[in-house]
Amino acid sequence: MEIRPAGTDILGASEIARKPEYAALWDRTQGVKAAVRDVSEEEYVKYLPEGFEATIVDDLRFFAEYGYAGRNPRVKTPAELGIKTTSLEEFFRGRTRVRF
């Protein structure tokens, strides 16, 4: 375990991928054709688990306005702190292929 000074705020993500990058990576690593498209909030909530719609929509609105760290300048990414993480590609490749 890597130790950081007390009070260090670390964003809990190995990397941030935009939707098209995420879809292309999913396609490449899982062998499943993936594409993204923007949808209305009304359509989006149809795909969310019942009871979680308001929370997830509120989270997405917050991220869009303030970013994942809420504009907190103390929050650092693992890369900024020299912490090695599993890449999203490695994570995807380590998972069982999606079957339909």
Sequence and secondary structure as in RCSB ss.txt:
>XXXX:A:sequence
MEIRPAGTDILGASEIARKPEYAALWDRTQGVKAAVRDVSEEEYVKYLPEGFEATIVDDLRFFAEYGYAGRNPRV
KTPAELGIKTTSLEEFFRGRTRVRF
>XXXX:A:secstr
     TT EE S S    HHHHHHHHHHHH          HHHHGGGS TT HHHHHHHHHHHHHHTTTTT TTE
E TGGGT     HHHHHHTS     
